[in-house]
Amino acid sequence: MSSNEARLARLSKFFNNVIYNQRILTSSREGCNFIESVCAQADPAACLHKLLSKSSGLIAIQACVRFDTSPSNINENTVLLLEYLQSPALEAIDSGTALGKILLTLVEPPFFWDAFTEAFRAGLLKANACQSYAWLLLRLIYLPGKASAPYLTFVAKYPDVIDAILKSSEGDTRNLGQKIKHALSLELQDLHIDAEVKPGGRHDNDHADHRLISIMPTADELL
């Protein structure tokens, strides 16, 4: 067995021990190990199902982002979990409902969300962490029904957040900002994962009113 195979076997054993309640996370180090074990799962959809089907999985996924909410840990460890959760395969399951359950577990109660927001507003996050923050905010706004209401209120209360996302040096982050901005104009019943297929909001030259679209494509549109 190669060293990489041995590592994957170790991580898989750790993941299953936590999921099946044979091991309880008790420290920041174990939280980081659990994030690593989640990201080592080859099938994100199967991983998501295990996390949702076992109460110990939801407890663990919540705990691993709370043990250490410092900007340095978010930049180095928590962001890896958020990037893993951005798999298109997860967004496609039940129109994003399954993914939404995991994300709500991460942010409610808002110990991690508040720290993540504070680090973002203070400019303490790396580029990929900023992109993950914008993605997480968009997904929270896309939650069905009244679940999205606190995050719509959040964007209204902190306009500097959306401004910073729209002014990011990273095109992918700016395009997420355009989607957030577009979502704010939709009716509450239209705020769900399928909102992205509606006209407008994909980038800075995508408008619901076709008369506002510039003939010359912008840099973000090309991206």
Backbone as CSV, one residue per row, in Angstrom:
resi,resn,N_x,N_y,N_z,CA_x,CA_y,CA_z,C_x,C_y,C_z
1,MET,0.850,-1.199,0.000,0.000,0.000,0.000,0.882,1.244,0.000
2,SER,0.614,2.166,-0.950,1.388,3.395,-1.031,1.054,4.306,0.137
3,SER,1.891,5.332,0.331,1.660,6.267,1.430,0.346,7.022,1.241
4,ASN,0.003,7.323,-0.031,-1.255,8.038,-0.296,-2.459,7.144,-0.009
5,GLU,-2.359,5.884,-0.378,-3.450,4.943,-0.105,-3.628,4.749,1.397
6,ALA,-2.513,4.697,2.113,-2.573,4.544,3.566,-3.230,5.767,4.205
7,ARG,-2.893,6.958,3.675,-3.480,8.197,4.183,-4.987,8.207,3.958
8,LEU,-5.418,7.825,2.747,-6.840,7.808,2.436,-7.588,6.791,3.292
9,ALA,-6.973,5.660,3.546,-7.585,4.638,4.389,-7.741,5.153,5.820
10,ARG,-6.715,5.861,6.295,-6.768,6.424,7.648,-7.876,7.458,7.754
11,LEU,-7.973,8.341,6.746,-8.997,9.373,6.757,-10.401,8.784,6.641
12,SER,-10.547,7.744,5.837,-11.846,7.094,5.676,-12.292,6.454,6.985
13,LYS,-11.351,5.828,7.691,-11.672,5.218,8.981,-12.084,6.290,9.985
14,PHE,-11.349,7.398,10.007,-11.672,8.492,10.924,-13.065,9.047,10.612
15,PHE,-13.353,9.270,9.329,-14.653,9.792,8.900,-15.782,8.876,9.368
16,ASN,-15.656,7.595,9.117,-16.713,6.656,9.471,-16.868,6.520,10.986
17,ASN,-15.762,6.571,11.706,-15.840,6.497,13.164,-16.650,7.665,13.729
18,VAL,-16.460,8.855,13.134,-17.198,10.030,13.587,-18.662,9.933,13.167
19,ILE,-18.891,9.564,11.915,-20.249,9.483,11.385,-21.095,8.479,12.162
20,TYR,-20.493,7.337,12.505,-21.244,6.286,13.187,-21.095,6.363,14.705
21,ASN,-20.755,7.577,15.171,-20.768,7.898,16.597,-19.814,7.035,17.426
22,GLN,-18.737,6.567,16.807,-17.725,5.817,17.532,-16.598,6.729,18.030
23,ARG,-16.658,7.970,17.561,-15.672,8.954,17.997,-16.319,10.329,17.993
24,ILE,-16.089,11.098,19.042,-16.653,12.437,19.165,-15.529,13.459,19.054
25,LEU,-15.743,14.484,18.228,-14.739,15.531,18.065,-14.701,16.392,19.329
26,THR,-13.494,16.602,19.853,-13.369,17.358,21.100,-12.356,18.493,21.038
27,SER,-11.698,18.682,19.887,-10.663,19.704,19.819,-10.570,20.285,18.416
28,SER,-9.892,21.421,18.313,-9.692,22.058,17.010,-8.910,21.146,16.074
29,ARG,-7.933,20.454,16.615,-7.131,19.551,15.779,-8.001,18.447,15.189
30,GLU,-8.867,17.865,16.014,-9.755,16.824,15.515,-10.755,17.396,14.506
31,GLY,-11.163,18.643,14.722,-12.043,19.292,13.765,-11.380,19.430,12.405
32,CYS,-10.116,19.818,12.402,-9.367,19.933,11.142,-9.208,18.565,10.483
33,ASN,-8.982,17.546,11.309,-8.863,16.184,10.769,-10.176,15.729,10.137
34,PHE,-11.295,16.125,10.745,-12.587,15.736,10.183,-12.822,16.444,8.859
35,ILE,-12.473,17.719,8.778,-12.598,18.439,7.503,-11.765,17.734,6.434
36,GLU,-10.549,17.338,6.793,-9.685,16.639,5.840,-10.319,15.317,5.420
37,SER,-10.945,14.631,6.359,-11.553,13.339,6.040,-12.777,13.510,5.136
38,VAL,-13.538,14.594,5.337,-14.677,14.881,4.458,-14.190,15.154,3.040
39,CYS,-13.172,15.990,2.925,-12.661,16.372,1.609,-11.994,15.205,0.887
40,ALA,-11.632,14.165,1.623,-11.011,12.988,1.015,-12.044,12.020,0.446
41,GLN,-13.331,12.267,0.711,-14.385,11.395,0.193,-14.521,11.609,-1.311
42,ALA,-14.370,10.530,-2.072,-14.335,10.639,-3.538,-15.684,11.021,-4.136
43,ASP,-16.764,10.665,-3.471,-18.108,10.934,-3.991,-18.799,11.950,-3.085
44,PRO,-18.835,13.232,-3.475,-19.458,14.256,-2.621,-20.913,13.957,-2.297
45,ALA,-21.661,13.391,-3.241,-23.073,13.101,-3.004,-23.231,12.029,-1.929
46,ALA,-22.436,10.976,-2.001,-22.494,9.923,-0.990,-22.074,10.463,0.371
47,CYS,-21.088,11.332,0.370,-20.623,11.964,1.607,-21.733,12.807,2.220
48,LEU,-22.407,13.590,1.399,-23.497,14.441,1.882,-24.618,13.595,2.481
49,HIS,-24.924,12.480,1.843,-25.983,11.608,2.342,-25.626,11.063,3.718
50,LYS,-24.376,10.668,3.913,-23.954,10.158,5.215,-24.052,11.237,6.286
51,LEU,-23.629,12.444,5.935,-23.673,13.541,6.899,-25.107,13.843,7.322
52,LEU,-26.032,13.785,6.372,-27.427,14.126,6.654,-28.191,12.996,7.327
53,SER,-27.819,11.765,7.038,-28.590,10.630,7.538,-28.214,10.236,8.959
54,LYS,-27.091,10.747,9.451,-26.650,10.423,10.799,-26.575,11.707,11.630
55,SER,-27.255,11.704,12.780,-27.239,12.907,13.619,-25.827,13.260,14.065
56,SER,-24.994,12.253,14.254,-23.602,12.513,14.646,-22.831,13.198,13.522
57,GLY,-23.261,12.987,12.269,-22.612,13.648,11.139,-22.884,15.138,11.149
58,LEU,-24.129,15.517,11.411,-24.484,16.933,11.472,-23.813,17.620,12.667
59,ILE,-23.737,16.917,13.782,-23.063,17.472,14.958,-21.593,17.723,14.651
60,ALA,-20.972,16.781,13.959,-19.550,16.896,13.639,-19.284,18.010,12.639
61,ILE,-20.126,18.121,11.624,-19.913,19.144,10.594,-20.113,20.525,11.181
62,GLN,-20.958,20.631,12.182,-21.170,21.895,12.864,-19.989,22.219,13.773
63,ALA,-19.537,21.219,14.502,-18.455,21.435,15.465,-17.138,21.775,14.785
64,CYS,-16.854,21.160,13.646,-15.530,21.317,13.037,-15.260,22.742,12.554
65,VAL,-16.316,23.535,12.318,-16.098,24.924,11.903,-16.173,25.882,13.080
66,ARG,-16.500,25.358,14.264,-16.662,26.215,15.445,-15.494,26.147,16.415
67,PHE,-14.746,25.056,16.391,-13.645,24.912,17.335,-12.679,26.093,17.253
68,ASP,-12.407,26.531,16.034,-11.473,27.633,15.817,-12.025,28.503,14.695
69,THR,-12.559,29.675,15.055,-13.154,30.573,14.060,-12.221,31.732,13.721
70,SER,-10.943,31.577,14.005,-9.974,32.630,13.687,-9.802,32.743,12.181
71,PRO,-9.451,33.937,11.692,-9.236,34.099,10.249,-8.190,33.137,9.700
72,SER,-7.142,32.867,10.465,-6.092,31.976,9.978,-6.624,30.561,9.771
73,ASN,-7.461,30.079,10.705,-8.015,28.731,10.542,-9.034,28.684,9.414
74,ILE,-9.816,29.740,9.264,-10.764,29.799,8.147,-10.007,29.737,6.821
75,ASN,-8.929,30.495,6.719,-8.145,30.543,5.486,-7.472,29.217,5.157
76,GLU,-7.052,28.487,6.180,-6.249,27.284,5.951,-7.056,25.995,5.977
77,ASN,-8.131,25.951,6.747,-8.852,24.689,6.943,-10.332,24.757,6.565
78,THR,-11.060,25.685,7.160,-12.500,25.744,6.910,-12.810,25.952,5.437
79,VAL,-11.980,26.731,4.765,-12.221,27.000,3.348,-12.185,25.717,2.523
80,LEU,-11.413,24.729,2.954,-11.339,23.460,2.220,-12.696,22.755,2.237
81,LEU,-13.379,22.810,3.378,-14.714,22.218,3.482,-15.698,22.957,2.588
82,LEU,-15.644,24.285,2.598,-16.561,25.074,1.776,-16.322,24.831,0.291
83,GLU,-15.066,24.682,-0.100,-14.766,24.391,-1.504,-15.287,23.008,-1.893
84,TYR,-15.189,22.055,-0.987,-15.700,20.706,-1.259,-17.223,20.746,-1.440
85,LEU,-17.888,21.543,-0.617,-19.351,21.633,-0.686,-19.840,22.357,-1.936
86,GLN,-18.950,23.025,-2.643,-19.329,23.725,-3.871,-19.411,22.803,-5.085
87,SER,-19.256,21.516,-4.880,-19.362,20.559,-5.979,-20.717,20.694,-6.676
88,PRO,-20.739,20.832,-8.003,-22.011,20.933,-8.733,-22.939,19.753,-8.455
89,ALA,-22.367,18.594,-8.144,-23.180,17.407,-7.868,-24.078,17.626,-6.654
90,LEU,-23.621,18.423,-5.689,-24.410,18.657,-4.483,-25.527,19.659,-4.734
91,GLU,-25.263,20.665,-5.547,-26.281,21.664,-5.859,-27.447,21.054,-6.636
92,ALA,-27.188,19.947,-7.338,-28.215,19.341,-8.188,-29.163,18.432,-7.413
93,ILE,-28.806,18.059,-6.178,-29.626,17.132,-5.412,-30.847,17.852,-4.840
94,ASP,-32.015,17.426,-5.267,-33.281,17.991,-4.769,-33.278,19.519,-4.846
95,SER,-32.817,20.038,-5.984,-32.775,21.488,-6.221,-32.030,22.244,-5.123
96,GLY,-31.006,21.617,-4.575,-30.176,22.282,-3.576,-30.675,22.159,-2.152
97,THR,-31.796,21.461,-1.937,-32.362,21.368,-0.583,-31.431,20.630,0.367
98,ALA,-30.832,19.536,-0.095,-29.929,18.762,0.762,-28.716,19.595,1.150
99,LEU,-28.150,20.294,0.185,-27.003,21.153,0.463,-27.397,22.247,1.447
100,GLY,-28.592,22.800,1.273,-29.065,23.851,2.165,-29.126,23.404,3.621
101,LYS,-29.486,22.136,3.866,-29.555,21.614,5.228,-28.170,21.617,5.880
102,ILE,-27.165,21.242,5.097,-25.800,21.242,5.624,-25.344,22.671,5.912
103,LEU,-25.630,23.581,5.007,-25.185,24.962,5.177,-25.855,25.617,6.376
104,LEU,-27.124,25.323,6.592,-27.811,25.862,7.766,-27.190,25.322,9.053
105,THR,-26.752,24.069,9.006,-26.082,23.491,10.170,-24.790,24.235,10.477
106,LEU,-24.101,24.679,9.428,-22.845,25.413,9.617,-23.069,26.790,10.238
107,VAL,-24.141,27.460,9.831,-24.294,28.884,10.188,-25.295,29.173,11.299
108,GLU,-26.027,28.178,11.757,-27.009,28.415,12.817,-26.800,27.438,13.973
109,PRO,-26.691,27.960,15.201,-26.530,29.367,15.598,-25.264,29.966,14.967
110,PRO,-25.207,31.291,14.845,-24.230,31.929,13.954,-22.821,32.156,14.522
111,PHE,-22.294,31.228,15.306,-20.932,31.397,15.820,-19.923,31.495,14.669
112,PHE,-19.975,30.516,13.770,-19.051,30.521,12.631,-19.399,31.636,11.654
113,TRP,-20.685,31.818,11.349,-21.092,32.821,10.372,-20.663,34.222,10.802
114,ASP,-20.836,34.551,12.069,-20.447,35.873,12.557,-18.943,36.086,12.428
115,ALA,-18.165,35.057,12.778,-16.704,35.169,12.682,-16.262,35.264,11.226
116,PHE,-16.907,34.508,10.363,-16.593,34.516,8.928,-16.877,35.908,8.352
117,THR,-18.022,36.458,8.723,-18.408,37.787,8.242,-17.447,38.854,8.758
118,GLU,-17.097,38.776,10.022,-16.179,39.758,10.608,-14.826,39.724,9.911
119,ALA,-14.325,38.514,9.631,-13.044,38.382,8.942,-13.126,38.920,7.516
120,PHE,-14.263,38.675,6.855,-14.442,39.184,5.491,-14.478,40.705,5.482
121,ARG,-15.265,41.283,6.363,-15.407,42.746,6.403,-14.096,43.425,6.790
122,ALA,-13.270,42.734,7.570,-11.988,43.303,8.003,-10.878,43.082,6.978
123,GLY,-11.187,42.395,5.879,-10.187,42.156,4.841,-9.119,41.158,5.250
124,LEU,-9.478,40.187,6.098,-8.499,39.239,6.631,-8.526,37.886,5.923
125,LEU,-9.378,37.754,4.908,-9.510,36.478,4.215,-8.708,36.466,2.915
126,LYS,-8.172,35.301,2.593,-7.500,35.113,1.315,-8.538,35.077,0.190
127,ALA,-8.057,35.154,-1.045,-8.962,35.246,-2.195,-9.941,34.077,-2.264
128,ASN,-9.433,32.845,-2.043,-10.341,31.691,-2.147,-11.346,31.657,-0.999
129,ALA,-10.962,32.164,0.169,-11.895,32.242,1.289,-12.958,33.307,1.029
130,CYS,-12.576,34.422,0.395,-13.549,35.454,0.021,-14.553,34.905,-0.983
131,GLN,-14.057,34.129,-1.943,-14.949,33.515,-2.924,-15.917,32.562,-2.239
132,SER,-15.424,31.786,-1.276,-16.279,30.853,-0.549,-17.300,31.592,0.309
133,TYR,-16.901,32.736,0.860,-17.844,33.544,1.637,-18.989,34.020,0.741
134,ALA,-18.646,34.538,-0.443,-19.668,35.015,-1.374,-20.577,33.869,-1.808
135,TRP,-19.987,32.711,-2.066,-20.783,31.535,-2.456,-21.733,31.139,-1.344
136,LEU,-21.238,31.090,-0.103,-22.078,30.704,1.026,-23.231,31.690,1.214
137,LEU,-22.952,32.989,1.104,-24.002,33.992,1.240,-25.063,33.810,0.160
138,LEU,-24.637,33.553,-1.065,-25.593,33.340,-2.161,-26.477,32.130,-1.882
139,ARG,-25.875,31.029,-1.431,-26.651,29.821,-1.164,-27.634,30.034,-0.011
140,LEU,-27.248,30.828,0.968,-28.155,31.122,2.077,-29.332,31.979,1.604
141,ILE,-29.062,32.885,0.676,-30.139,33.702,0.104,-31.072,32.840,-0.753
142,TYR,-30.525,31.792,-1.358,-31.330,30.897,-2.193,-32.137,29.877,-1.390
143,LEU,-31.988,29.842,-0.066,-32.746,28.881,0.723,-34.245,29.072,0.484
144,PRO,-34.999,28.003,0.437,-36.434,28.123,0.118,-37.242,28.746,1.248
145,GLY,-38.310,29.408,0.870,-39.246,29.967,1.850,-38.634,31.012,2.755
146,LYS,-39.078,30.978,4.009,-38.658,31.997,4.968,-37.239,31.781,5.482
147,ALA,-36.634,30.649,5.151,-35.277,30.362,5.636,-34.264,31.387,5.133
148,SER,-34.551,31.992,3.978,-33.619,32.960,3.402,-33.770,34.355,4.012
149,ALA,-34.866,34.600,4.708,-35.179,35.946,5.197,-34.066,36.570,6.043
150,PRO,-33.458,35.852,7.000,-32.405,36.475,7.811,-31.213,36.944,6.983
151,TYR,-30.952,36.261,5.889,-29.774,36.600,5.080,-30.073,37.727,4.094
152,LEU,-31.325,37.831,3.678,-31.743,39.000,2.903,-31.670,40.242,3.785
153,THR,-32.105,40.111,5.026,-32.013,41.211,5.984,-30.557,41.563,6.253
154,PHE,-29.715,40.534,6.332,-28.283,40.744,6.575,-27.661,41.601,5.473
155,VAL,-27.963,41.284,4.214,-27.393,42.037,3.089,-27.858,43.492,3.139
156,ALA,-29.117,43.700,3.503,-29.644,45.067,3.602,-28.982,45.827,4.749
157,LYS,-28.678,45.132,5.828,-28.092,45.758,7.012,-26.614,46.083,6.801
158,TYR,-25.928,45.256,6.012,-24.493,45.444,5.796,-24.197,45.606,4.303
159,PRO,-24.536,46.760,3.729,-24.303,46.962,2.289,-22.827,46.904,1.914
160,ASP,-21.924,47.131,2.883,-20.494,47.065,2.582,-20.074,45.660,2.173
161,VAL,-20.820,44.650,2.627,-20.474,43.263,2.288,-20.659,43.022,0.793
162,ILE,-21.842,43.340,0.262,-22.073,43.138,-1.162,-21.188,44.053,-1.993
163,ASP,-20.901,45.259,-1.512,-20.017,46.168,-2.234,-18.616,45.568,-2.358
164,ALA,-18.129,44.979,-1.266,-16.793,44.371,-1.282,-16.751,43.174,-2.220
165,ILE,-17.827,42.398,-2.258,-17.881,41.246,-3.162,-17.879,41.711,-4.614
166,LEU,-18.671,42.744,-4.912,-18.754,43.253,-6.286,-17.463,43.911,-6.743
167,LYS,-16.650,44.388,-5.786,-15.398,45.063,-6.125,-14.183,44.159,-5.965
168,SER,-14.420,42.869,-5.763,-13.320,41.926,-5.591,-12.393,41.924,-6.806
169,SER,-11.130,41.628,-6.572,-10.168,41.523,-7.677,-10.335,40.208,-8.437
170,GLU,-11.125,39.288,-7.875,-11.347,37.983,-8.495,-12.673,37.967,-9.254
171,GLY,-12.612,37.640,-10.528,-13.812,37.647,-11.359,-14.892,36.694,-10.878
172,ASP,-14.499,35.511,-10.423,-15.492,34.546,-9.956,-16.260,35.088,-8.756
173,THR,-15.556,35.789,-7.882,-16.213,36.374,-6.709,-17.147,37.499,-7.131
174,ARG,-16.709,38.341,-8.069,-17.574,39.426,-8.557,-18.845,38.874,-9.188
175,ASN,-18.730,37.777,-9.938,-19.911,37.201,-10.575,-20.879,36.632,-9.537
176,LEU,-20.341,36.112,-8.440,-21.213,35.690,-7.345,-21.942,36.895,-6.763
177,GLY,-21.231,38.020,-6.697,-21.843,39.253,-6.222,-22.984,39.699,-7.117
178,GLN,-22.824,39.531,-8.419,-23.899,39.879,-9.347,-25.121,38.985,-9.131
179,LYS,-24.879,37.717,-8.824,-25.993,36.803,-8.557,-26.716,37.199,-7.269
180,ILE,-25.939,37.602,-6.270,-26.554,38.060,-5.018,-27.391,39.303,-5.271
181,LYS,-26.816,40.252,-6.011,-27.512,41.501,-6.324,-28.806,41.214,-7.085
182,HIS,-28.738,40.279,-8.030,-29.925,39.914,-8.814,-30.973,39.246,-7.921
183,ALA,-30.526,38.401,-6.995,-31.454,37.690,-6.116,-32.250,38.655,-5.250
184,LEU,-31.644,39.783,-4.900,-32.321,40.754,-4.043,-33.540,41.371,-4.725
185,SER,-33.572,41.318,-6.054,-34.688,41.911,-6.788,-35.827,40.919,-7.018
186,LEU,-35.623,39.653,-6.636,-36.638,38.625,-6.867,-37.639,38.575,-5.725
187,GLU,-38.799,38.048,-6.021,-39.797,37.816,-4.988,-39.342,36.651,-4.110
188,LEU,-39.792,36.637,-2.852,-39.353,35.626,-1.907,-39.611,34.214,-2.422
189,GLN,-40.747,33.998,-3.080,-41.081,32.666,-3.560,-40.190,32.219,-4.712
190,ASP,-39.473,33.161,-5.325,-38.587,32.822,-6.438,-37.148,32.595,-6.000
191,LEU,-36.880,32.769,-4.704,-35.525,32.606,-4.209,-35.259,31.139,-3.886
192,HIS,-34.717,30.444,-4.857,-34.326,29.056,-4.661,-33.226,28.775,-5.665
193,ILE,-32.768,27.550,-5.699,-31.606,27.195,-6.519,-31.842,27.465,-8.000
194,ASP,-33.120,27.386,-8.452,-33.419,27.596,-9.865,-33.424,29.071,-10.247
195,ALA,-33.180,29.949,-9.288,-33.151,31.379,-9.596,-32.056,31.702,-10.600
196,GLU,-31.024,30.864,-10.653,-29.904,31.132,-11.553,-30.287,30.971,-13.016
197,VAL,-31.363,30.259,-13.312,-31.742,30.080,-14.714,-32.629,31.208,-15.201
198,LYS,-33.033,32.087,-14.306,-33.853,33.230,-14.704,-32.969,34.299,-15.339
199,PRO,-33.521,35.149,-16.207,-32.716,36.172,-16.876,-32.076,37.124,-15.876
200,GLY,-30.816,37.436,-16.134,-30.111,38.418,-15.324,-29.308,37.820,-14.188
201,GLY,-28.263,38.571,-13.791,-27.551,38.239,-12.577,-26.326,37.365,-12.689
202,ARG,-26.016,36.833,-13.877,-24.872,35.934,-13.954,-23.545,36.677,-13.949
203,HIS,-23.559,37.910,-14.447,-22.355,38.738,-14.484,-22.796,40.187,-14.676
204,ASP,-21.841,41.118,-14.830,-22.201,42.546,-14.847,-22.808,43.023,-16.160
205,ASN,-22.935,42.123,-17.143,-23.587,42.505,-18.399,-24.776,41.592,-18.689
206,ASP,-25.325,41.008,-17.642,-26.486,40.126,-17.771,-27.653,40.778,-17.054
207,HIS,-28.616,41.276,-17.822,-29.748,42.007,-17.256,-31.059,41.360,-17.687
208,ALA,-32.043,41.397,-16.809,-33.361,40.861,-17.156,-33.954,41.621,-18.341
209,ASP,-33.684,42.919,-18.395,-34.118,43.752,-19.521,-33.030,43.708,-20.586
210,HIS,-33.309,43.044,-21.713,-32.294,42.845,-22.746,-31.792,44.162,-23.337
211,ARG,-32.561,45.233,-23.185,-32.160,46.523,-23.745,-30.990,47.137,-22.983
212,LEU,-30.728,46.632,-21.782,-29.621,47.155,-20.982,-28.313,46.416,-21.232
213,ILE,-28.368,45.344,-22.023,-27.171,44.536,-22.267,-26.299,45.197,-23.325
214,SER,-25.042,45.394,-22.968,-24.087,45.984,-23.905,-23.695,44.969,-24.969
215,ILE,-23.548,45.442,-26.214,-23.158,44.553,-27.308,-21.748,44.020,-27.080
216,MET,-20.865,44.891,-26.629,-19.496,44.481,-26.332,-19.446,43.722,-25.006
217,PRO,-18.946,42.498,-24.995,-18.899,41.732,-23.752,-17.907,42.330,-22.768
218,THR,-18.228,42.255,-21.485,-17.335,42.744,-20.438,-16.364,41.628,-20.056
219,ALA,-15.363,41.986,-19.253,-14.370,41.006,-18.810,-15.040,39.899,-17.993
220,ASP,-15.981,40.286,-17.129,-16.650,39.280,-16.306,-17.560,38.399,-17.138
221,GLU,-18.141,38.945,-18.194,-18.983,38.153,-19.063,-18.132,37.106,-19.805
222,LEU,-16.963,37.505,-20.262,-16.052,36.559,-20.917,-15.604,35.478,-19.940
223,LEU,-15.398,35.896,-18.658,-14.989,34.926,-17.633,-16.080,33.898,-17.406
